[in-house]
Amino acid sequence: MLSKKDINYLGETLSFWKDLTDLQKKLIEESTVIKEFNKGETMRGSSDNCAGLFLILEGQVRAYIISETGREISLYRLFERDVCLFTASCILKSITFDVFIEVEKPTKAYLIPTAIFRKLSAESIAVQTFTNDIMASRFSDVMWIMEQALFSSFDKRLANFLLERENIEGHKVIKITHEKIANDLGTAREVVTRMLKYFQEEGMVAISRGSIEILDYNKLYELGE
């Protein structure tokens, strides 16, 4: 059973909450559970794994797809108060591909089970609107990633990636492997290594085992523009 603090959090974060009936709110309160995940765990591994709607309370997760050759490419990341809708994709009949959800930092999240979310969607226009808005936002994220992958040079993509990770981590030293960057950007590790060595030669970064330190923000920004 959720605490009053948990219920208030849901009410503040879910835009459709104010439009629900008392009975619908009670249904969410009684069925929603808190789940905890460790770094490296998978919140969703395939279309057969449909837990429900996750609302991130704390932590960080990554949504990605895998090509036929086994190469990954990140679609977007979710943080506190973000909603993870693809874990309830069995409700979304138009989704015919697998989106994988990986936990990047220890994460705690509220889970509204699939059956409950499906029932609310059938009963409430506000819940349907909420779902459509989330889908539109995620589609915009994915289209931006596809545009970058198809039309931007790799040096620009890598520069933007490093700046984004620095912003997320809040530190100029980014703890990440070349393999992890390659998975994020949908390329080969060797390509990442070569470009990072070039960045190092140009004085933009310093490379060490398992980490990259940003030395010249201005050069990275100029390259990423």
C-alpha contacts under 8 A as a table, 3 or more apart, distances in Angstrom:
res1	aa1	res2	aa2	distance
1	M	29	E	6.99
1	M	30	E	5.93
1	M	31	S	7.82
1	M	32	T	7.77
1	M	33	V	7.43
2	L	5	K	7.95
2	L	6	D	5.76
2	L	7	I	6.48
2	L	29	E	6.20
2	L	30	E	7.28
2	L	32	T	7.40
2	L	33	V	7.31
3	S	6	D	5.12
3	S	7	I	6.34
4	K	7	I	5.05
4	K	8	N	6.14
5	K	8	N	5.14
5	K	9	Y	6.23
6	D	9	Y	5.04
6	D	10	L	6.35
7	I	10	L	5.14
7	I	11	G	6.16
7	I	29	E	6.80
8	N	11	G	4.96
8	N	12	E	6.12
9	Y	12	E	5.17
9	Y	13	T	6.11
10	L	13	T	5.18
10	L	14	L	5.72
10	L	17	W	7.65
11	G	14	L	5.74
11	G	15	S	7.61
11	G	17	W	5.47
11	G	18	K	7.28
12	E	15	S	7.37
12	E	17	W	7.95
13	T	81	R	6.47
14	L	17	W	5.57
15	S	18	K	7.10
15	S	130	F	6.94
16	F	19	D	5.45
16	F	20	L	6.75
16	F	126	A	5.27
16	F	127	V	5.65
16	F	130	F	6.59
17	W	20	L	5.43
17	W	25	K	7.36
19	D	126	A	6.55
20	L	23	L	7.94
20	L	24	Q	5.79
20	L	25	K	6.19
20	L	124	S	7.40
21	T	24	Q	5.13
21	T	25	K	6.24
22	D	25	K	5.10
22	D	26	K	6.13
23	L	26	K	5.08
23	L	27	L	6.21
24	Q	27	L	4.98
24	Q	28	I	6.46
24	Q	120	L	7.36
25	K	28	I	5.21
25	K	29	E	6.20
26	K	29	E	4.94
26	K	30	E	6.09
27	L	30	E	5.32
27	L	31	S	6.11
27	L	116	I	7.66
28	I	31	S	5.24
28	I	32	T	5.58
28	I	112	I	6.92
28	I	116	I	7.32
29	E	32	T	5.75
31	S	112	I	6.76
31	S	113	P	7.11
31	S	116	I	7.57
32	T	110	Y	6.48
32	T	111	L	5.44
32	T	112	I	4.77
32	T	113	P	6.80
33	V	110	Y	5.69
33	V	111	L	5.35
33	V	112	I	6.99
34	I	108	K	6.96
34	I	109	A	5.66
34	I	110	Y	4.54
34	I	111	L	6.11
35	K	108	K	5.74
35	K	109	A	5.37
35	K	110	Y	6.22
35	K	111	L	6.79
36	E	106	P	7.51
36	E	107	T	5.73
36	E	108	K	4.45
36	E	109	A	6.49
37	F	41	E	6.36
37	F	43	M	7.79
37	F	103	V	6.96
37	F	106	P	5.79
37	F	107	T	5.15
37	F	108	K	6.39
38	N	41	E	5.74
38	N	103	V	6.79
38	N	105	K	6.89
38	N	106	P	4.63
38	N	107	T	6.52
39	K	103	V	5.15
39	K	104	E	5.11
39	K	105	K	4.84
39	K	106	P	5.07
39	K	107	T	7.62
40	G	102	E	6.36
40	G	103	V	5.31
40	G	104	E	6.08
40	G	105	K	7.83
41	E	102	E	6.04
41	E	103	V	5.40
42	T	45	G	6.11
42	T	100	F	7.45
42	T	101	I	5.69
42	T	102	E	4.61
42	T	103	V	6.04
43	M	87	T	7.31
43	M	100	F	7.74
43	M	101	I	5.30
43	M	102	E	6.14
43	M	103	V	6.94
44	R	49	N	5.93
44	R	50	C	7.26
44	R	51	A	7.91
44	R	87	T	5.83
44	R	99	V	7.65
44	R	100	F	5.45
44	R	101	I	5.01
44	R	102	E	7.41
45	G	48	D	7.93
45	G	49	N	6.31
45	G	98	D	7.89
45	G	99	V	7.49
45	G	100	F	5.10
45	G	101	I	6.69
46	S	49	N	5.48
46	S	98	D	5.43
46	S	99	V	6.77
46	S	100	F	6.44
47	S	50	C	6.71
47	S	89	S	7.36
47	S	90	C	7.03
47	S	97	F	7.36
47	S	98	D	5.58
47	S	99	V	7.70
49	N	87	T	7.40
50	C	87	T	5.40
50	C	88	A	5.22
50	C	89	S	6.58
50	C	90	C	6.03
50	C	114	T	7.05
51	A	87	T	5.84
51	A	88	A	6.07
51	A	111	L	7.83
51	A	113	P	6.09
51	A	114	T	5.96
52	G	85	L	7.71
52	G	87	T	5.52
52	G	88	A	4.22
52	G	89	S	7.97
52	G	111	L	6.36
52	G	112	I	5.60
52	G	113	P	4.40
52	G	114	T	4.01
52	G	115	A	7.73
52	G	117	F	7.06
53	L	83	V	7.22
53	L	84	C	6.13
53	L	85	L	5.51
53	L	86	F	7.76
53	L	87	T	6.04
53	L	88	A	5.35
53	L	111	L	5.62
53	L	112	I	5.09
53	L	113	P	6.48
53	L	114	T	6.81
53	L	117	F	7.11
54	F	83	V	5.82
54	F	84	C	5.00
54	F	85	L	6.82
54	F	87	T	7.06
54	F	109	A	6.03
54	F	110	Y	5.54
54	F	111	L	4.63
54	F	112	I	6.49
55	L	81	R	6.21
55	L	82	D	5.99
55	L	83	V	4.59
55	L	84	C	6.23
55	L	109	A	5.38
55	L	110	Y	5.09
55	L	111	L	6.55
56	I	59	G	7.09
56	I	78	L	7.63
56	I	79	F	6.37
56	I	80	E	5.11
56	I	81	R	5.20
56	I	82	D	5.51
56	I	83	V	6.26
56	I	84	C	7.46
56	I	107	T	7.42
56	I	108	K	6.35
56	I	109	A	4.37
56	I	110	Y	6.53
57	L	80	E	5.22
57	L	81	R	5.92
57	L	107	T	7.51
57	L	108	K	5.43
57	L	109	A	4.84
57	L	110	Y	6.85
58	E	79	F	6.76
58	E	80	E	4.86
58	E	81	R	7.71
58	E	106	P	7.98
58	E	107	T	5.50
58	E	108	K	5.31
58	E	109	A	6.84
59	G	79	F	6.00
59	G	80	E	6.43
59	G	104	E	7.80
59	G	105	K	5.39
59	G	106	P	5.50
59	G	107	T	4.05
59	G	108	K	6.42
60	Q	77	R	6.99
60	Q	78	L	5.73
60	Q	79	F	4.90
60	Q	80	E	7.46
60	Q	103	V	6.30
60	Q	104	E	5.53
60	Q	105	K	5.15
60	Q	106	P	7.21
60	Q	107	T	6.22
61	V	77	R	5.66
61	V	78	L	5.35
61	V	79	F	6.90
61	V	101	I	6.58
61	V	102	E	5.54
61	V	103	V	4.39
61	V	104	E	5.19
61	V	105	K	6.94
61	V	107	T	7.66
62	R	74	S	6.92
62	R	75	L	7.59
62	R	76	Y	6.09
62	R	77	R	4.51
62	R	78	L	6.49
62	R	101	I	5.57
62	R	102	E	5.14
62	R	103	V	6.38
62	R	104	E	6.65
63	A	74	S	5.99
63	A	75	L	5.54
63	A	76	Y	5.52
63	A	77	R	6.13
63	A	99	V	6.47
63	A	100	F	5.57
63	A	101	I	4.57
63	A	102	E	6.46
64	Y	72	E	6.60
64	Y	73	I	5.57
64	Y	74	S	4.23
64	Y	75	L	5.10
64	Y	76	Y	7.27
64	Y	99	V	5.76
64	Y	100	F	5.29
64	Y	101	I	6.56
64	Y	102	E	7.96
65	I	72	E	5.74
65	I	73	I	5.77
65	I	74	S	6.71
65	I	75	L	7.34
65	I	98	D	6.66
65	I	99	V	5.22
65	I	100	F	6.05
66	I	69	T	7.85
66	I	70	G	5.61
66	I	71	R	5.43
66	I	72	E	4.49
66	I	73	I	6.64
67	S	70	G	5.14
67	S	71	R	5.20
67	S	72	E	6.42
68	E	71	R	7.41
71	R	183	N	6.74
71	R	186	G	6.08
71	R	187	T	7.27
72	E	183	N	4.87
72	E	184	D	6.54
72	E	185	L	7.59
72	E	186	G	5.26
73	I	183	N	5.73
73	I	184	D	4.97
73	I	185	L	5.32
73	I	186	G	4.27
74	S	183	N	7.28
74	S	184	D	4.75
74	S	185	L	6.47
74	S	186	G	7.42
75	L	141	D	6.83
75	L	142	V	5.40
75	L	145	I	6.38
76	Y	138	R	7.73
76	Y	141	D	6.41
76	Y	142	V	7.14
78	L	82	D	5.67
78	L	83	V	7.45
78	L	84	C	7.37
79	F	82	D	5.54
83	V	134	I	7.77
84	C	87	T	6.26
85	L	88	A	5.47
85	L	89	S	6.59
85	L	131	T	7.84
85	L	134	I	7.49
85	L	135	M	7.83
86	F	89	S	4.59
86	F	99	V	6.89
87	T	101	I	7.89
88	A	91	I	5.93
88	A	92	L	7.47
88	A	114	T	6.09
89	S	92	L	4.89
89	S	93	K	7.51
89	S	95	I	6.63
90	C	93	K	6.52
90	C	95	I	7.81
91	I	114	T	7.50
91	I	118	R	6.50
92	L	95	I	5.81
93	K	96	T	7.51
103	V	106	P	6.93
103	V	107	T	6.92
112	I	116	I	6.63
112	I	117	F	6.34
113	P	116	I	5.45
113	P	117	F	6.25
114	T	117	F	5.18
114	T	118	R	5.96
115	A	118	R	5.12
115	A	119	K	6.18
116	I	119	K	5.10
116	I	120	L	6.23
117	F	120	L	5.10
117	F	121	S	6.07
118	R	121	S	5.09
118	R	122	A	6.27
119	K	122	A	5.20
119	K	123	E	6.34
120	L	123	E	5.10
120	L	124	S	5.76
120	L	127	V	6.64
121	S	124	S	5.46
121	S	125	I	7.11
121	S	127	V	5.31
121	S	128	Q	5.40
122	A	125	I	7.90
122	A	128	Q	7.86
124	S	127	V	5.35
124	S	128	Q	6.55
125	I	128	Q	5.00
125	I	129	T	6.12
126	A	129	T	5.06
126	A	130	F	6.13
127	V	130	F	4.95
127	V	131	T	6.18
128	Q	131	T	5.10
128	Q	132	N	6.21
129	T	132	N	5.08
129	T	133	D	6.08
130	F	133	D	5.16
130	F	134	I	6.27
131	T	134	I	5.21
131	T	135	M	6.18
132	N	135	M	5.04
132	N	136	A	6.09
133	D	136	A	5.09
133	D	137	S	6.22
134	I	137	S	5.12
134	I	138	R	6.20
135	M	138	R	5.14
135	M	139	F	6.00
136	A	139	F	5.02
136	A	140	S	6.27
137	S	140	S	5.19
137	S	141	D	6.43
138	R	141	D	4.97
138	R	142	V	6.21
139	F	142	V	5.07
139	F	143	M	6.08
140	S	143	M	5.10
140	S	144	W	6.21
141	D	144	W	5.26
141	D	145	I	6.41
142	V	145	I	5.06
142	V	146	M	6.18
143	M	146	M	5.02
143	M	147	E	6.04
144	W	147	E	5.06
144	W	148	Q	6.21
145	I	148	Q	5.10
145	I	149	A	6.14
146	M	149	A	5.02
146	M	150	L	6.01
147	E	150	L	5.25
147	E	151	F	5.69
147	E	152	S	7.30
148	Q	151	F	5.52
148	Q	152	S	4.93
148	Q	157	R	6.84
149	A	152	S	6.12
149	A	157	R	7.85
149	A	185	L	7.75
152	S	156	K	6.60
152	S	157	R	6.65
153	S	156	K	5.50
153	S	157	R	6.49
154	F	157	R	4.97
154	F	158	L	6.02
155	D	158	L	5.18
155	D	159	A	6.12
155	D	195	M	6.73
155	D	223	L	7.36
155	D	224	G	7.81
156	K	159	A	5.16
156	K	160	N	6.26
156	K	223	L	5.61
156	K	224	G	4.54
156	K	225	E	7.38
157	R	160	N	5.23
157	R	161	F	6.07
157	R	185	L	7.91
157	R	224	G	6.80
158	L	161	F	4.91
158	L	162	L	6.21
158	L	185	L	7.97
159	A	162	L	5.32
159	A	163	L	6.34
159	A	220	L	5.38
159	A	221	Y	7.24
159	A	223	L	6.53
159	A	224	G	5.44
160	N	163	L	5.13
160	N	164	E	6.04
160	N	220	L	7.45
160	N	221	Y	7.47
160	N	224	G	5.32
161	F	164	E	5.09
161	F	165	R	6.17
162	L	165	R	5.16
162	L	166	E	6.11
162	L	174	I	7.96
163	L	166	E	5.08
163	L	167	N	6.23
163	L	217	Y	7.96
163	L	220	L	7.50
163	L	221	Y	7.82
164	E	167	N	5.10
164	E	168	I	6.28
165	R	168	I	4.95
165	R	169	E	5.99
165	R	174	I	7.04
166	E	169	E	5.17
166	E	170	G	5.58
166	E	171	H	5.66
166	E	172	K	5.74
166	E	173	V	7.43
166	E	174	I	6.39
167	N	170	G	5.14
167	N	171	H	7.37
169	E	174	I	7.22
171	H	174	I	6.83
172	K	213	E	5.60
172	K	214	I	5.31
172	K	215	L	7.83
173	V	211	S	6.60
173	V	212	I	5.65
173	V	213	E	4.21
173	V	214	I	6.43
174	I	211	S	5.40
174	I	212	I	5.16
174	I	213	E	6.13
174	I	214	I	7.99
175	K	210	G	5.89
175	K	211	S	4.31
175	K	212	I	6.61
176	I	180	K	6.50
176	I	181	I	7.26
176	I	210	G	5.37
176	I	211	S	5.19
176	I	212	I	7.13
177	T	180	K	5.19
177	T	181	I	6.49
177	T	209	R	7.73
177	T	210	G	4.91
177	T	211	S	6.53
178	H	181	I	5.13
178	H	182	A	6.16
178	H	189	R	5.81
178	H	192	V	6.16
178	H	193	T	6.33
178	H	210	G	7.83
179	E	182	A	5.05
179	E	183	N	6.28
179	E	188	A	7.81
179	E	189	R	5.17
180	K	183	N	5.10
180	K	184	D	6.25
181	I	184	D	5.01
181	I	185	L	6.17
181	I	189	R	7.64
181	I	192	V	7.15
182	A	185	L	5.23
182	A	186	G	5.72
182	A	187	T	4.98
182	A	188	A	5.49
182	A	189	R	5.15
182	A	191	V	7.90
182	A	192	V	6.22
183	N	186	G	5.22
183	N	187	T	6.61
183	N	188	A	7.79
187	T	191	V	6.95
187	T	192	V	7.63
188	A	191	V	5.38
188	A	192	V	6.73
189	R	192	V	5.14
189	R	193	T	6.21
190	E	193	T	5.04
190	E	194	R	6.18
191	V	194	R	5.29
191	V	195	M	6.29
192	V	195	M	5.25
192	V	196	L	6.07
193	T	196	L	5.17
193	T	197	K	6.17
194	R	197	K	5.20
194	R	198	Y	6.39
195	M	198	Y	4.99
195	M	199	F	6.23
196	L	199	F	4.87
196	L	200	Q	6.10
196	L	205	V	7.68
196	L	207	I	7.55
197	K	200	Q	4.96
197	K	201	E	6.17
197	K	207	I	7.75
198	Y	201	E	5.03
198	Y	202	E	6.28
199	F	202	E	5.11
199	F	203	G	6.37
199	F	204	M	5.29
199	F	205	V	5.91
200	Q	203	G	5.04
200	Q	204	M	5.65
200	Q	205	V	4.86
200	Q	206	A	5.55
200	Q	207	I	6.93
201	E	204	M	7.66
202	E	205	V	7.96
203	G	206	A	7.49
203	G	215	L	6.74
203	G	216	D	6.75
204	M	214	I	6.23
204	M	215	L	5.14
204	M	216	D	4.62
204	M	217	Y	7.15
204	M	219	K	6.43
204	M	220	L	6.68
205	V	212	I	6.61
205	V	213	E	5.42
205	V	214	I	4.52
205	V	215	L	4.94
205	V	216	D	6.82
206	A	212	I	5.86
206	A	213	E	5.07
206	A	214	I	6.59
206	A	215	L	6.84
207	I	211	S	6.43
207	I	212	I	4.83
207	I	213	E	6.49
208	S	211	S	5.42
208	S	212	I	6.20
214	I	217	Y	6.74
216	D	219	K	5.68
216	D	220	L	6.67
217	Y	220	L	5.17
217	Y	221	Y	6.09
218	N	221	Y	5.10
218	N	222	E	6.12
219	K	222	E	5.11
219	K	223	L	6.08
220	L	223	L	5.05
220	L	224	G	6.03
221	Y	224	G	5.04
221	Y	225	E	6.23
222	E	225	E	5.41
